[in-house]
Amino acid sequence: MRQVHLCDPQLQGEGGHYLTHDTQLVRELQRRGIPVSIYSRKDCTVACAGVKPEPVFSHDIFQEAATDAQVWAIENFQNVNQAFLADLCQIDPARFSADDLVYFPNLLQNQLYAVALWLGRMPAGQRPAVAVMLRYLNHAMDYVQARANKEHIAHFYRYAARALYGVQPRTVLCADTRELAMAYQKIMTLPVLELPNPMDVSDLLANTAPRPASARPTVVYQGHTSALRGLHFLPEIIERCVKLPARPRFIVQIQNRETATAQLGPTLQRLDQLAAAGEDVRLVNGALGSAEYFSLLGEADVILLPYSPTFYGHGSSGVFTESASAGKVIVVSPGTVPARQGREYALGVVIAAQWTPKAMAEAVAVALHDLPALQKKADAGAPRFRSEQCARVLWEKLLAAVPKPATARAA
């Protein structure tokens, strides 16, 4: 492998998991002695392991460009792919060779076809191998399920993936959960490689300040503010749990209050009221830098993930992967990837009986009651989890799966 080109339109700043994720990928490539270039969002303000990204991409991958309620999926596929193609064409094609790998860690159908069009503009003998991580079964999201003609999204994934294979047979389609790999393979009738979600942050947590001693356990909810992550359950969960004998404190990160207000305004108001009422609830507003984010994770006795099974029944969770790698006790929703991974790795995970505020609160109560035993279980399960959900394993599997150029095979 001559060089890896990491193209991440989601890499923008310190908020979210993209920086941590991409940094781990870059560090592992550096350890292997493989040169790496990074292409990020145009307003990117961060570097990954000392590598400064080149600003290329104009939009978030979930950006829409549709105006019609019936043909919105077609409009998005056409317009967003064309915009993504324009971004890719800003990169000098002379940088790429058949011995390179271009890796896209976050794409939807609305960018996937653009990759095929972009590669098709290069001479066939120069085209790099391509790997695409498909993380979001977006047509299964609740807000998409409410729309007309949503089934077109699966058709577009199939069309775009097959077009990409037609232009570059040395394509590897990937997913970071077993459930996603199976779902995409069924949609596209093409092989999909399951890879880990490389979010081992145990070394980062080791560098955070020691947690202050407290007689009251701390329950932390952090990350992106969304109904898919069960934020609307939090007021009732908190109100039920603060009455428990353990008297837990809750810390809630409101990462993107402005964009979440339209959907979650009443929930945010209730959380504001709970925080103002006393010492049971502390709100942390805004995106956090890495040090602040992992400091918050380090404060937790229990991580609360009341995530929607509709989406997280197949999607990975960065917060879960970080928490499990750090040996945290975690409360999760039933029927989700975190629930399945918690069982498979024998982690300190409590699975709620149902995806309801009452059931999630009952699971928090179990976690607090059994906290010492669960913490021992979390500590015991974390090493294996870290060893398998890491950048080393991702690159081992991915680089082994990339077909060699025809000239190399002939030699």
N, C-alpha and C positions, 0 to 999 in steps of 0.2 A: 504494500500500500504506500503510494508516494505521498499522499496528503489527504486529510479529511477536511471537508468544508461543511461547517455546521450552520445551517440556515434556519434561524428561529424567529419568525415574525412576532412571537410573544415576548421575546427578550427586550425589555424596555427599561426597567429600573429595579429597585430592591424589593418592591411589593410582589407578593405571590411567590411561587416556588420555582419560577423559571430560572432565575439567577443561580440558586443553589443547585438545581438539576444540571444546568449547562456547565457550571463550574466543575462539578464532579466528573462530567464527561471529558472536559478539557484536561483536567489533572491526570486522568487515567491515560489519555493519549500521550501526554507529556512523559509520563512514566514509561510508556512503551517506546518513546522516541519517534512518534509519528507526528509530523508537522500538522498544525490545525489552524484554519482560518474560521472566523465567526462573522456572520451577517445577521444584523439585528433590525429592530424597528428604527425608524429614522431619528427619533428623539431619544435614543438609548443613552443613558448616563452612567453605565457601569461597565466594568471589565471582568472577564472570567479568568481567574488564575493568571493574571498578568497579561492576558491577551485582550487587546482592545477591539471590540467588534466594529465592523464597517456598517454604517447605517444605510439600509437598503429598503426595508419594507414600510409601506405607508399606513397599513391598517391592522387592527386586531383581526384574528381569523374569524371571529363571530360577527364582524361588520356585515351589515346587509345593504343591498342596493336594489330593493324591490319597491314597487308602488301599487301592485295589483294583488288583491286578496286571493285570486284564483291561480294566477301563474307566477306567484312570488318565487317559488323554488326555481323555476326556469330563469326568471330575471336574475336571481342571485347567482346561479351557476354561470350564466353568460357574463354578467357585468363584473363580478368579483374575480373570476378567473382571468378576465382581460386585464384588470387592474394589477393582479398578482404577476401576470406575465410581464407587464410593463416594468414592474419592480425588478424582476429577475434579469430582464434585458439590460439593466444598468450595470450589471457585473460583467467585466471584460471576459468574454468566452475563452480568450487565450490562456487564462489562468488554469483551465481544466484540461485533464488528459484522461485517457482510458484507464490509467493506473490510479486514479483518484476515486474517492467516495464522497458523494454529496448526501448529507443526512439531514432530513427535515424532522425534528422531534415533535412538531405540532402542526398538523394540517387537517382540513376538512375537504369535502368534495369540491368546495368552491375555490380551492387552490390546487387540488390534485391534478386536474386537467391542464392547468397552466404549466405544471412541471413537464408534462408530456409535450406540450407545444414548444416550450423553451428548449428542451433537449433536441427536438426535431429540427431546430435551426442550426445545430452544430453538425459538422461532418461526422458521419457514423463512426469512423475510426477514432474520433477524439472524445466521444461521449463518455463521461464518467459513469461509474456505477451509481445507483441511487437507492437509498433506503428511506422509507417514509413511516413514521410512527402515527398510527391512527388511535387516538386516545378517547375520542368523543363520539359515541353513537348518538349523534345530535338529533336524529329524527325520533328518538325515544324520549327526548326531554318533554316535560309537561307542557311547556308553552308552545312547542311545535306540534304536539299531539292535538291541540285545539284548533289547528289550522286546516284549511282545505288542501287536498292533493299532497299531503305530506309524504305519501308513498314514493313520490318522485325522487326524494333524496337518496333512497337506497339505489334507485336506478342510476342516478348520477354517479354514485360511488363506483358502481359496477362499470359504467361506461368509461369513467376517467381512469380507473385502474387498468382496464384492459387496453385503453389507448396508450398508457404509460408502458406497459409490457410490450406493446407493439413497436414502440420507438426504441426502448431499451430493455431487452430481455434480461439484462443483469440488474433487475430491480428486485428489491426485497421489501415486502410489505410487512409491517410489524404492529404489534399491540402489546400493551404492558399488563394485561390480565388474560387469564385463560378464557374468561367469558367473552371479552372483546374479540380475541383471536377467532373463537368459534363463530361468533356472530358475523364478523366481516368475511370470514372464509365462506360462510353460507351465502352472503349477499353477492360476493364477487366470483365465487367458484375458482378462486386462486389461493395458493398457499399463503398463510399469514403466520409469521414467526412470533412466538410469545417471548418477550423480553422482560427483565425486571424493571421496576421503577427505581432508579438509582438515587435514593434519598437517605443514605446513611449519614446522619449528622452527629453521631456519637462523639467524634473528635471536636466538633464545634461546641457541643454542650460541656465538654470537659474544660473548656476555657472560660466558661461563664462564672460569674461570682457565686459563691455558695448561697444556697437558699436560706433565708432567715428562719430561725426556729419559730414555730407557731403551734398553739394547741388546737387550732382549727384547720382542718384540711382545706386545700385549695383545688377548686374545679375550674379548668380553663377551657374556653371555647375560642379558637382563633382561626384566622384565615379569611378567605373571601366571604363577603356578606351576601347570602343568597338563600332563597327558600329551598333550593335543592340541598342545601346544607342544614336545613331545619331551623333556621334562625327564628322563625315564627313560633317554634315550640318553646323557646327559652324562657319567656316570662312565666308560663305555667310550671315548667320544670323547676325554675328557681323558687317560686312561691311554695311549691310542695316540699322542696329539699331543705330550705332554710329552717324548717320546723323540726328537722331530724335531730336526734340526740347529738350527732357529731357536729352540728352547727357549721356546715361548710361555708366557705366564702367562694364567690364566683367572680372570675375575671373574664370579661367578654371583649374581644377585639371587634370593633366596627370598622372594617378596613375601607369600605367604599360607601359611606353614608349617603353621599349625594346621589349616586346612581341607584342605590337601593331604596331610596325613600318612596319612589312612585309605587313600588310593589309592597314594601314592608314598613310604610310610614307609621301605622298604628303600633306595630311591634316595637319599632325604635322608640316611640314615645313612652311605651310601657317600661322599656329597659331604662330609659332616662329617669323615669319616676322611681324605679326600684333603686337605681344608683344614688339618687338624691335622698332617699329615705333613711339611709344609715350606712353601716359598714359591711353589709352582706354582699354588695355588688360593686365592682369597679369596672368602669368602661375604659377601654383603650382605643382611642379614635385614630383612624388613618392607617396608611400603609407603614410598615415597620422595616427599618434596616435590618440586616442579618443579625447584628449583635442584639438589638432590642427584641427581635422576633424569638431568637433562641433563649434569651434571658426569660422571656415570658413562658416559653415551653418548659424551661427549667424550674419555674415556680410551681408547676402543676404537681399535685398528688394524683389527680385524675384528669384525663383528657376526655372531653365530651364531644362525641361526633353523632349527632342525631340526624344523619344524612338520609336523603330520600332513597328508598330501594329502587324506585323507578330508574334513576340514573346510576346510583352507586351499586346496583345489582350487577353491573358489568364494568363500571369505571373505577380506576384506581384513585386513591386519595393520598396526596402528598403529606397532609398532616398526619394521617394514620401511619404512613411509612416512616416519617421522621420520628413519631412518638414511639412506635414499636422498636425502631433501631436504637432508641435512647433508653429502652427498658421502662416505659411508662405504663401505668394502669390505664386502660382505655374503655370507655362505654360506647358501644356501637349499636346501630340499627340492625334488625334482623334482615336476612335476605340480601345482604350486601357483600361486596368483595372483602371489606375489612372483617366482617363476621367470619367468612370462610377462611381467610388467612389467619385470623386469631385462633381458630380451631386447629388448622393444619400445623401451625408453628407452636402450638401449646403456649400462647402468650397470655399475659395478664389482662385478658379481655372479658368484659361482661356484655352479653348480647341481650338486648331488650326483647321482651316477648312479642311486642307489636311496635309498629311505627306510629306511636301516639305520644303526646306529652306525658300522660299518666304512666305509660309503660316505660318511657325513657327515664322518668323520675324514679320509678321503682328500681330500675337498673342502677342508677346512681346510688341509691340507698344500699343496694347489695354491694357495690364497689366500696363504699365507705365502711360498711360493716366488716367486710372481709379484706380490708386494705392490706394488712401485713402479709397475709398468705398470697394475695394477688400480686403484691410487689415482688415477693420471692419468685413467683411464677414468671413475671415479666422479666426479671433479671436473668432467669435461667434460659428463657426462650430467645432473648435478644441476640446473643452471639450467632446462632444459626440464621436468624432472620437477616442480620447484617451481612453475613457472608454470602447470602444468595440474592439479596436485593441491593446490588451495588454496581458501580460503573465497571468494575473489573469483569464481572460476569456478563454484563451487557455487551461490552466490546468483544469478549471472547466469542459469544454466540453470534453476534452480528458479523464480525469480520470473517468468521468461519463460513457463514452462509452466503457471503457475497461471491458470485461466480467470478473467476479470473477472466481477464481479457482474452480474446481469441488468440492473439500472438503469444501470450504467456502459456496457454494451454498447448499450443502447437510445439513450443520449445520443450 
